[in-house]
Amino acid sequence: MMQLHELPEDVLRVVLSFADVYAVISLSGTNRHLRSLATSRLVWLHLLRRLHFRGFVDGESPESLASKTQGELVEIVQRMVLGPFSWRVRKNSVFKSISKFGRTSSSSKSGPIQPSKLYTLHPEIERSKKNDAYLLAGGDYVLFGNRTVECWKVVEDECIWAHEKREPQADWHVTHFAADIHPGGRAVNVIVCTALFEGEFVVHYIDVMRLDLDAGQSTSLVQGEFSAENSRVAAGAKLCGSLASFTTVQYGSSTVEHTLIKLDDDMKPFLTLSSARPSLIALTNEHIVILQDPPNLESPELRLLSINDTKSGLGWTQYPDSPNAVDIGQLSDVHMTSVPFKSMPSWRPPWRRSLHVHRNPLEDGSYRIWIRWGGSLSGNEEQIELRRRVDSKAEFVGSTISYSGHAECADLNDHRIYAPGKKEAVASVALPEGAPFGHLSPYSGAIAYYGETLRVAFFA
């Protein structure tokens, strides 16, 4: 039987161009011939083009990638995994076999780090509303919560789309929104949760739409609404592949409800999952990831549910506020594990916790999970079996955590970057007119934030 290294060179190049980054790095360590091929610029250009198509590469185009050297292409992948070069405190062994092409990091930092690129956008910001900025995968567009949710072109400083309110004259509040960009980056699914307060009651509206980024036009996929006492508030929205979700909580109660929406069904049905313990939810293409409070003040529980199993039966309805909620505790897990911390952090309210699940850019089909629990950070990489990565205690309150484990937070004009495994900030970044919180892009470390204007900062 012919061995891999015995294949013709042109065939090997084609094979490597369809492999993931881990496979290419692994092959580079087998023998001199495969190392030469696996570290060639052409192979890495194909790898980066695939990663760009899948939404892992911010601020680049196929044309700009084609003009880069081998070292510059490797550095883009290193930035996805390790964060921007200026934030790094050590070199990661995963790139050891090709490290001669990339840069090694230094722990010495002096003064605030300036953005390598800074874009300023000019929406009419309404301060009375909940303002949030969210950079879409690819780095070309940013969603901004304002009077409504707006989509802006980053480079052109142009608003191409705004979510239309059901009743334009009413005093709407955008509570949460999320997005899932399509492969290729020309369209994005968006979920927008809005609220209209009417005395002792609040009307919750849920809209899911497909936004064509070239045309600046959206097509409605789902419209739902329900009334509740104004003590029941929206607490989050998620979107991934064929599922969307929104979460509501009741003041004074530990009960949390996560309502799923099946987007690949013509009827677009809803399913409500109820948890008697505070819980967080995240979505992947294959799994629903749930983090629940510990039942006896022990370690929090991380549960994986199969999306395919959840889509069959279980009481899907046409109503977003069905009284027949399904208890999460009664569902069959693909995997369930406790998440032990080296030292259990002191109790924090649920809004001080967060769950972040990121696709692995190096290996298809695996994910990295970051958990922030009362200021502490814990990380895992998920392939059904969970492998511990990092457990650190650092008091930051940033709202997002990147794939590399970095988080950004601010105190007055001081914007600090925290890295996994480090109790102290590893860098200070200069964000002109920066608000306390910004959205940290998962794979590039770009920060979308607002002050007097809306800004997007990229770091080298």
N, C-alpha and C positions, 0 to 999 in steps of 0.2 A: 504494500500500500504506500502511495506517495506521501511523504512527510510535508508539512506546511512549508518549510524552508526550501523544498525542492520545486515548488510552483514557480512558473515564470514570473519575472519581476513585475510586469504590467498587471498580471492577475493578482499578485500580492497587494499591489497598490490599490486596486479596486476593492479587495477584501478589507483592507485596513480603513479605507474611506467610509465603510459602512459599520465599522466597529465602534464601540464607545471608548472613551478616553482611558478608562482603566485597562481595557484589553490592549490598547496600543502601547501603554506604558509597560504592561507586563511583558509583551512580546519584545520590547526593546532590550530586555535583560536576558534574553535566551541565547542569542549568538550574535556575532559581529554583523552578519548579513542582515538579519532582521532588525538589529538596532539601527543600521544605516537607513533602512526603509522607514522604520517607525518614527524616526526623528527627522525625516525629510520635511521640507517646507510644504510640499504639495499635499502630503497626508494630513498635516495639521491645518492647512487651509480648508480641506474638505470637512474635517472635524468641526472647525469653527463655523463653517457655513450651516452645517446641520444644527449646531447649538443655537445659532442665530435664528434659524427657521422655527425652532421650538421655544424661543422666547428667553433664552438664557443670557444673551449678549445685549447690553445696553449701550446706546450712543454710537453704534457702528452700523454700517450698511454692507451688503455684499461687495460693493465696489471698494469701500475703505479697507475691508479685510484683505482683498486681493492685493493691496499695495503694501501690506505689512511684511516685515521680515519674520523669519522663524522664531527669533527670540520674542518679538512683539506678540505673535500669536500665542505662544506658550504663556506669556505674562497675562493675557486676557483670561486664560483658563485659571491661572494661579489666583487672579483677583476674585474669580467666582468662589473659590474654595477657601482662600486665606484672607479675603478682604483687600482693600486698596493697599498698595505697597507701603505708603506712608503711615499706615496703621499697624503694620505687622511688628511682632515682637520676636518671632522665631521663624525658621524655615521648616516647612512641612516635608516629611520623608516621602510622601506620595510622589513628589516630583524629583526624587534623588537621581533617578536614572537619566533625566533630561535636564538637570539643574544647570548645566553649563550654558543652556540657552536662555535661562531666565535670570532674574535678579535675586540676590539673597537680601534678607531684611536686617535691619539694625534696630536695637531697642532704644537708641538715643534719639530723642525728639527735642527740638528747641523751638519754643514759641508756637502759637496757633498755626495749624496747617491750613494753607490757602487752597481753595478749590482750583483744580486744573481747568475747569470750565464752569462758568456760572451764567445761567439764563434767567432773565427777568421777564415775567408776564404781568399783564395789567388788567385783571378783572376788577370790577367794581365790588370790592369786598364789603359785605354787610356783617358787621361785627356782632349783631344781635343773634345771628344764626350760628350753628355749629360748623366751624370751618375746619375742613380736613383736606389734605392734599395727598394724592395717591399716584405715584408714577407707574404707568403701565409697563409691562414687560416689553423690552426693546428700547425704552427710554425716549421714544419720539412723542409720546402724548402723556398728559397728566390729567387725572380727574380731580375736580375741586368742588367740595361741598360749600355752597354759598346760599343764595336765595333758593336755589335748586342745585342739582348736580350738573356741572359743566365739564366739557372735554376741551382741552386746549392743546394746540401744537406747541411743542417746547421751543423749537428753533424759530418758528415764524411768529410767535406771540399772537396766535389767532385762536379764537373760540370757534370750534367747528360744530358744536352741538350742545344743547341744554335740555335736560329732562323736562317734559311738559307736565305742569301740575294739573290735577283733575279739575280743581276749581281755582282759576288763577287769582281771584280776589281774596281767597281765604288766607289766613295766617298760618302757612305750613311750616313745619320744621322737619328738615332732613335729619333723621336719627342715625342711620347707618347706610353705607353702600359698599359694594365690593365688585370686583371685575375678574374675568377669566378670558385672557386673550386667545384667539384662535391661532393654530399653527400658521406661520407666514406673516402674522402681525397685521393683516388688513381688516380684521373684524374682531369685535370683542363682545362678550356677553356681560351685561351689567345688571346687578340687582340694586334697587333703591328702596329703602324703607323710610316712609314719611309718616308724620303724626299730625293730627288736627285736634286741638283740645277744645272740648265743648262742655264747659262746666265741670261736673264731677266725672265726666267720661272723656275718653280719648278714642278717636278713630284711627286705627293703624291701616296704612295702605302699603301693599307690596307690589312692586312692578319689576318684572324681569324683561329685558329687551336685548335684541341683537343690534349692535351699532356698527354700521359700515363706516370705517374710518376714512376711506377715500371719498365717499359721497357725503359724509356728515349727516346721515339719516339713520333712524332707528326703526326697527320692526318689533312690535310688542309680542312677547312670548307668553307672559303670565300677568294677569291683573287680579289681585285679591284684596279684600278688606275685611276688617272685623272691629267691633266696638268692645271696649273694656273699661273698667274703672281706671281712673288716671293714675292709680298706684301700680298698675301693670305697665311696665315700660319695655321698649325694645332694647336689647343688650348686645346685638351683633348680627352680622350677615355674612354668609359665605357663598362661594360659587366655584365649582370645579366640574368640568366635563358635563355629564348629564344630570347633575344634581345641584340644586341651590338650597339654601337654608336660611332661616332667620330665627333669632332667639329672643324670648321674652322672660322677664322675671317679675315677681310680685314683691313690692316693698314689704318688709316685715316677715317674709316667708323664705324658706330655703329652697322651695320648689322652683325648678327651672324647666322651661319647655322649649325644645328645639323642633321647629317645623320644617320638614323636608319637602321639596318640590321636585317632582320627576319631570325633567325637561324633555326627555326622549319619548314621552307618551303623548299621544294626540290630545288626551283629556287634561294633561298637566295636573295630575292629582297631588294632594297634600297628605302628609303623614306627620303626626305630632308625637315626638318622643319626650316622655316626662321623666324627670329625675328629682327625687325627694332630697337629694344632696346637691349643693352647688356643683355645677359642671360646666365644662367648656367643650366645644366641638370644632373639628376641622375636617375637611374633605380632601380626598385624593381621588384619582380615577378608579381605584379599586376598593377603597376602604373608607369607612367613617371612623374617625379617631375621636375618642371621648376621654377627657380627663375629669375624674370625679374626686370630690373631697374624700379624705379618709373617713371610714365609718367610725373609728374609735381613736381619733387623734393620732393615727399612725401615718404611714406614707400614703400619698395620693395614688389613685389607681388609674392606669392607662389601659384603655380597652380598644380593640380593633373589631369592627363589625364589617362583614362583607356587604358591599353595595348590592351585589346580585341577590344575596339572601334577603336583604331588606326590601328589595323591590317586589318580591312575591308575597301576596297576602298581606297580613298585618293591619288591615283596616285603612287603606288609602281611601280618601274621600275627595269630594269637590270643594270642600270648605276649609279655609285656612285656620279656623278656630274650632275644630271638631272637639266635642266633649269626650270622645273615645280615644284619649291619648294612650299610647303604649308605654308601659314602664320599661325604662332602659335596663333595669336589673333582670327582666325576664327574657331578654334577647340572648341568642347564642353568640358567643364570642369566637372570632377566629383566633384571637390571642388576648390574654389579660395578664397584666403584670403590675406589681407595685413599683413605685419610683422612689427608692430610698435615697435620702440625702445624707451626707456625712454628718450633718447636725441639722435636725429638723428646724426650719426657720420659725420664728415667732408668727403667730396667727396674723394674717392680713385679710382685709375684706376682699370679696371676689373680684372687684374691679382692679385690684393690685396683682391679679394673676393673668397669665396669658399663655396660649398654646400656639405654636408656630410649626407648621409641617411644610417642608420645602422638598421639591424634587431634587434628586442627586444629579448634578450635571455630568458627573464622571461615569456613572453606571446606570443604565436604563433599568427602570422598575424598582429602584430603591429610593428611600426618602430619609431625610434627617429631621428629627423632632426636637424642638427646643421648648422647654417649659420654664416659665418664670413664675415662681411661687413666693409671693411676699418679698420680692427683692432678690431672691436667690435664683440662680440660673442652672438648669440641668439640661444635658443634651443626649440624644440617642440617634443612632442611625437605624432605620427600620427595614427589615426584610423578613417580616413575620417574627423571626427571632430578633430580640432587641439587644444591641451591644452597647454597653455604657461607654460614653465618650468623656464627658466633662461634668464635674460637679463643683461649682464655685459659689461663693457668697460675696456679692457685690451689691451695694445699695444704689441701684439706678431705677428710674421710673420711666424709661423710654417705652414707647408704645409698640415698637416693632423690633424684631431681632432678625438679622440677616442669616443666610445659610452658613456663613463662616462663624456665626455666634456673636457678632458685634452688635452693640446697642448704642443708641445716641440719646443723651438727655441734656438738659440745660438748666442752669441756675443764673438768672438774670442774663448777662451777655456772654456767659461762659458755656460753650457747648462742648461736651466731653464725650469721648468714645470709650466704651468698655469692651474688653475682649474676654472670651471664655477662659476660665481658670485664673483670672487676675482680679484681685479685690479692688485695686485702684485703677483709675482711668489710664489708658495707654496713650491717649492723644487728646489734644484740644484742637478743635476745628473752628475756623473763622466762617461764620454765617452772618453776613450783613443783614440787619433788620430781622433777625431770627426770632420766631416765636418759641416757646418752651419745648414744643414737640414737633418733630417732623417725621415723615415716612421714609424709612430706610429701605432702599431697593434691595431685594434678597441677594442678588448676585454681583452687583457692581459697587455697592456702597454709596450710590448716588442718594442724595437727600432732597426730597421735595418738602418745602416749608413755605410759610407765609408770614408776612409782617405788614408793612404798608403795601407791598406787592406780593405776588406769588413767584417763588424762585425755585430753581432746580440746580443743585450743586453737584458736580462730578469731581471725584478725587483720584489722583494717579497713585 
